[in-house]
């Protein structure tokens, strides 16, 4: 599969998944932090990093952690959920 297509699919699915939750979902990379609900910020962080940390806080954080982690794993992206 084309790498750029895979990244585009990962970015779109991560963003769609994050949008479903009321919780704050922040992705931390070596280059900084980004709101997972921001498609532009998400695009830059996914393309420039190879490992990620997620900080999720809010009323639906437990299900958000599970769902976001599943998307990262689906695309072979290394993630640590805090």
Number of C-alpha atoms within 10 A of each C-alpha: 5 6 8 10 10 12 15 14 13 21 25 15 16 24 20 15 16 23 16 12 17 13 19 18 22 19 22 20 18 12 10 8 17 20 19 26 20 13 16 13 15 21 19 13 24 19 12 11 14 13 14 18 16 21 17 21 16 12 12 14 17 12 12 23 19 11 16 23 18 15 16 18 11 10 15 11 17 13 19 14 13 9
